[in-house]
Amino acid sequence: MSDIETTPTSFSGTLPIEARTVFRLSSAIFYLIGFVITGGLVAAALYFDWPTWLQYTMYALLAIDLIYSVIDIVVFQKWKQERFTYDVKPLEIRLHHGIITTHDVLIPMTKVQYVHAQQGPLLRKYGLQTITIGTAAGSHDIYAIEESFAKSLREQIAVYARIEEEDVV
């Protein structure tokens, strides 16, 4: 058999369950920083005896921050992981994502200029990578996919788009 017959004509799927954990951890870190800042404002309001209405505003801000962070980490990150789909075909890449506002992006292979893989500390811990597909109009990400699959997907996109080896990072 030749390579063409054994190579699938389409790579498609959703994000792995580990992506949900990565999304939740990164959101938790973001909200923790917000809590520290908001807590500092509450402490300053009490220490410097700011007007009562301003103290209550700081308490309300802290409560809103807490409520929204719990909803985001528990619900929205699950939905983000479940609702992201991708489909890579020889002539196009289709990305679909979004919770409230949904995005359906169609990238013709003729417009792909580069394919880049990145992996931060959280992604590395869970064996995941994010693939960035660059075009003249911008870049698009396929978030948190398995590292071994990401490599083959990145190489297959490069083959479909006829990108030279030095542009595949």
C-alpha contacts under 8 A as a table, 3 or more apart, distances in Angstrom:
res1	aa1	res2	aa2	distance
1	M	5	E	6.37
1	M	6	T	7.09
2	S	5	E	5.52
2	S	6	T	6.72
3	D	6	T	5.28
3	D	7	T	6.00
4	I	7	T	5.33
5	E	8	P	7.69
8	P	11	F	7.09
9	T	89	K	6.11
9	T	90	P	6.52
10	S	87	D	6.80
10	S	88	V	5.44
10	S	89	K	4.59
10	S	90	P	7.08
11	F	86	Y	7.94
11	F	87	D	5.69
11	F	88	V	4.91
11	F	89	K	6.64
11	F	153	L	7.27
12	S	85	T	7.38
12	S	86	Y	5.34
12	S	87	D	4.04
12	S	88	V	5.98
13	G	85	T	5.70
13	G	86	Y	5.67
13	G	87	D	6.65
14	T	81	Q	7.73
14	T	82	E	6.99
14	T	83	R	7.58
14	T	84	F	5.86
14	T	85	T	4.56
14	T	86	Y	6.51
15	L	19	A	6.32
15	L	81	Q	5.91
15	L	82	E	6.99
15	L	84	F	6.52
15	L	85	T	7.04
15	L	143	Y	7.30
15	L	144	A	6.68
15	L	145	I	6.04
16	P	19	A	5.56
16	P	20	R	7.66
16	P	81	Q	7.67
16	P	144	A	7.53
16	P	145	I	6.43
16	P	146	E	7.44
17	I	20	R	5.56
17	I	21	T	7.32
17	I	81	Q	7.42
18	E	21	T	5.24
18	E	22	V	6.50
18	E	126	Y	6.73
19	A	22	V	5.03
19	A	23	F	6.07
19	A	81	Q	6.46
19	A	128	L	7.84
19	A	143	Y	7.87
19	A	144	A	5.48
19	A	145	I	7.40
20	R	23	F	5.10
20	R	24	R	6.08
20	R	77	Q	6.20
20	R	78	K	5.88
20	R	80	K	7.86
20	R	81	Q	5.58
21	T	24	R	5.09
21	T	25	L	6.09
22	V	25	L	5.17
22	V	26	S	6.15
22	V	122	L	6.20
22	V	123	L	6.73
22	V	126	Y	7.79
23	F	26	S	5.32
23	F	27	S	6.12
23	F	77	Q	6.07
24	R	27	S	5.12
24	R	28	A	6.00
24	R	73	I	5.31
24	R	74	V	7.68
24	R	77	Q	6.11
25	L	28	A	4.97
25	L	29	I	6.24
26	S	29	I	5.16
26	S	30	F	6.29
26	S	122	L	7.90
27	S	30	F	4.98
27	S	31	Y	6.12
27	S	69	S	7.99
27	S	72	D	7.93
27	S	73	I	6.53
28	A	31	Y	5.10
28	A	32	L	5.96
28	A	69	S	7.63
28	A	73	I	6.97
29	I	32	L	5.06
29	I	33	I	6.45
30	F	33	I	5.41
30	F	34	G	6.58
31	Y	34	G	4.85
31	Y	35	F	6.11
31	Y	65	D	7.83
31	Y	69	S	6.36
32	L	35	F	4.98
32	L	36	V	6.28
33	I	36	V	5.18
33	I	37	I	6.39
34	G	37	I	5.17
34	G	38	T	6.03
34	G	65	D	7.71
35	F	38	T	5.05
35	F	39	G	5.67
35	F	62	L	7.14
35	F	65	D	7.33
35	F	66	L	7.83
36	V	39	G	5.05
36	V	40	G	6.04
37	I	40	G	5.06
37	I	41	L	6.41
38	T	41	L	5.03
38	T	42	V	6.29
38	T	58	M	7.26
38	T	61	L	7.34
38	T	62	L	6.04
39	G	42	V	5.01
39	G	43	A	6.11
39	G	62	L	7.16
40	G	43	A	5.04
40	G	44	A	6.05
41	L	44	A	4.99
41	L	45	A	6.05
41	L	58	M	6.75
42	V	45	A	5.03
42	V	46	L	6.34
42	V	55	Q	6.79
42	V	58	M	5.53
42	V	59	Y	6.74
43	A	46	L	5.20
43	A	47	Y	5.95
44	A	47	Y	5.02
44	A	48	F	5.75
44	A	49	D	7.88
44	A	50	W	7.95
45	A	48	F	5.59
45	A	49	D	5.71
45	A	50	W	4.93
45	A	51	P	7.93
45	A	54	L	7.35
45	A	55	Q	5.61
45	A	58	M	7.68
46	L	49	D	5.06
46	L	50	W	6.60
46	L	55	Q	7.09
47	Y	50	W	7.94
50	W	54	L	6.43
50	W	55	Q	6.45
51	P	54	L	5.38
51	P	55	Q	6.42
52	T	55	Q	5.02
52	T	56	Y	6.23
53	W	56	Y	5.15
53	W	57	T	6.15
54	L	57	T	4.87
54	L	58	M	6.29
55	Q	58	M	5.14
55	Q	59	Y	6.36
56	Y	59	Y	4.98
56	Y	60	A	6.08
57	T	60	A	5.05
57	T	61	L	6.07
58	M	61	L	4.98
58	M	62	L	6.17
59	Y	62	L	5.09
59	Y	63	A	6.19
60	A	63	A	5.03
60	A	64	I	6.07
61	L	64	I	5.16
61	L	65	D	6.03
62	L	65	D	5.05
62	L	66	L	6.17
63	A	66	L	5.09
63	A	67	I	6.15
64	I	67	I	5.17
64	I	68	Y	5.96
65	D	68	Y	5.36
65	D	69	S	6.00
66	L	69	S	5.25
66	L	70	V	6.33
67	I	70	V	5.37
67	I	71	I	6.37
68	Y	71	I	5.14
68	Y	72	D	5.97
69	S	72	D	5.02
69	S	73	I	5.96
70	V	73	I	5.26
70	V	74	V	5.91
71	I	74	V	5.37
71	I	75	V	5.48
71	I	76	F	6.76
72	D	75	V	5.56
72	D	76	F	4.70
72	D	77	Q	6.22
73	I	76	F	6.25
73	I	77	Q	5.58
73	I	78	K	7.84
74	V	77	Q	6.48
74	V	78	K	6.76
75	V	78	K	5.40
75	V	79	W	6.39
76	F	79	W	5.04
76	F	80	K	6.01
76	F	99	I	7.54
77	Q	80	K	4.89
77	Q	81	Q	6.25
78	K	81	Q	5.29
78	K	82	E	6.21
79	W	82	E	5.02
79	W	83	R	5.85
79	W	99	I	6.64
80	K	83	R	5.45
80	K	84	F	6.32
80	K	97	H	7.36
80	K	98	G	6.62
80	K	99	I	6.50
81	Q	84	F	5.83
83	R	96	H	7.47
83	R	97	H	5.62
83	R	98	G	6.60
83	R	99	I	7.26
84	F	95	L	7.45
84	F	96	H	5.66
84	F	97	H	4.38
84	F	98	G	7.08
85	T	95	L	5.92
85	T	96	H	5.20
85	T	97	H	6.50
86	Y	93	I	7.32
86	Y	94	R	5.62
86	Y	95	L	4.53
86	Y	96	H	6.31
86	Y	142	I	7.31
87	D	93	I	5.76
87	D	94	R	5.11
87	D	95	L	6.60
88	V	92	E	6.26
88	V	93	I	4.48
88	V	94	R	6.44
88	V	157	I	7.45
89	K	92	E	5.26
89	K	93	I	6.03
90	P	109	M	7.21
90	P	157	I	7.98
90	P	160	Y	5.30
90	P	161	A	7.99
91	L	108	P	6.04
91	L	109	M	5.24
91	L	110	T	7.66
91	L	160	Y	7.13
92	E	106	L	6.71
92	E	107	I	5.48
92	E	108	P	4.37
92	E	109	M	5.03
93	I	105	V	7.94
93	I	106	L	5.75
93	I	107	I	5.01
93	I	108	P	6.42
93	I	109	M	6.97
94	R	104	D	7.02
94	R	105	V	5.55
94	R	106	L	4.55
94	R	107	I	6.34
95	L	103	H	7.70
95	L	104	D	5.73
95	L	105	V	5.03
95	L	106	L	6.58
95	L	142	I	7.79
96	H	102	T	7.22
96	H	103	H	5.55
96	H	104	D	4.43
96	H	105	V	6.31
97	H	102	T	5.64
97	H	103	H	5.33
97	H	104	D	6.71
98	G	101	T	5.48
98	G	102	T	4.09
98	G	103	H	5.90
99	I	102	T	6.05
107	I	111	K	6.95
107	I	112	V	7.47
108	P	111	K	5.55
108	P	112	V	7.10
109	M	112	V	5.34
109	M	160	Y	6.60
109	M	161	A	4.97
110	T	161	A	6.02
111	K	135	T	5.69
111	K	136	A	7.20
111	K	161	A	7.89
112	V	115	V	7.80
112	V	133	I	6.76
112	V	134	G	5.87
112	V	135	T	4.89
112	V	136	A	7.85
112	V	161	A	6.13
113	Q	133	I	7.69
113	Q	134	G	5.54
113	Q	135	T	5.19
113	Q	136	A	7.17
113	Q	161	A	7.84
113	Q	163	I	6.99
113	Q	167	D	7.82
114	Y	133	I	6.04
114	Y	134	G	5.07
114	Y	135	T	7.12
114	Y	158	A	7.63
114	Y	163	I	6.91
114	Y	167	D	5.50
114	Y	168	V	6.23
115	V	131	I	6.93
115	V	132	T	5.75
115	V	133	I	4.75
115	V	134	G	6.22
115	V	154	R	6.38
115	V	157	I	7.47
115	V	158	A	6.83
115	V	167	D	6.94
115	V	168	V	5.32
115	V	169	V	6.52
116	H	131	I	5.61
116	H	132	T	4.97
116	H	133	I	6.50
116	H	134	G	7.93
116	H	154	R	7.54
116	H	168	V	6.20
116	H	169	V	4.89
117	A	129	Q	6.42
117	A	130	T	5.63
117	A	131	I	4.45
117	A	132	T	6.15
117	A	150	A	7.72
117	A	154	R	7.55
117	A	169	V	6.36
118	Q	129	Q	5.76
118	Q	130	T	5.35
118	Q	131	I	6.48
118	Q	132	T	7.81
119	Q	122	L	7.88
119	Q	123	L	5.50
119	Q	124	R	5.85
119	Q	128	L	7.02
119	Q	129	Q	4.98
119	Q	130	T	6.39
120	G	123	L	5.34
120	G	124	R	5.99
121	P	124	R	5.08
121	P	125	K	6.17
122	L	125	K	5.17
122	L	126	Y	6.63
123	L	126	Y	5.35
123	L	127	G	6.03
123	L	128	L	4.81
123	L	129	Q	6.02
123	L	144	A	6.79
124	R	127	G	4.95
124	R	128	L	5.89
124	R	129	Q	7.31
125	K	128	L	7.76
127	G	146	E	6.09
127	G	147	E	5.61
128	L	144	A	5.14
128	L	145	I	5.15
128	L	146	E	4.52
128	L	147	E	4.80
128	L	150	A	7.98
129	Q	143	Y	7.03
129	Q	144	A	4.99
129	Q	145	I	5.45
129	Q	146	E	6.30
129	Q	147	E	5.40
129	Q	150	A	6.47
130	T	141	D	6.62
130	T	142	I	5.70
130	T	143	Y	4.52
130	T	144	A	4.90
130	T	145	I	6.35
130	T	150	A	7.61
131	I	141	D	5.58
131	I	142	I	5.15
131	I	143	Y	6.53
131	I	150	A	6.98
131	I	154	R	7.06
132	T	139	S	6.37
132	T	140	H	5.54
132	T	141	D	4.46
132	T	142	I	6.48
133	I	139	S	5.47
133	I	140	H	5.18
133	I	141	D	6.24
134	G	138	G	5.99
134	G	139	S	4.26
134	G	140	H	6.49
135	T	138	G	5.30
135	T	139	S	5.88
142	I	145	I	7.32
145	I	149	F	7.06
145	I	150	A	6.07
146	E	149	F	5.34
146	E	150	A	5.86
147	E	150	A	4.97
147	E	151	K	6.39
148	S	151	K	5.36
148	S	152	S	6.72
149	F	152	S	5.27
149	F	153	L	5.99
150	A	153	L	5.01
150	A	154	R	5.89
151	K	154	R	5.17
151	K	155	E	6.23
152	S	155	E	5.14
152	S	156	Q	6.03
153	L	156	Q	5.03
153	L	157	I	6.13
154	R	157	I	5.25
154	R	158	A	6.30
154	R	168	V	7.62
155	E	158	A	5.03
155	E	159	V	6.27
155	E	168	V	7.48
156	Q	159	V	4.99
156	Q	160	Y	6.15
157	I	160	Y	5.05
157	I	161	A	5.98
158	A	161	A	5.10
158	A	162	R	5.66
158	A	163	I	4.96
158	A	164	E	7.55
158	A	168	V	6.83
159	V	162	R	4.90
159	V	163	I	6.50
160	Y	163	I	7.97
163	I	167	D	6.42
163	I	168	V	7.23
164	E	167	D	5.68
164	E	168	V	7.15
165	E	168	V	5.49
166	E	169	V	7.17
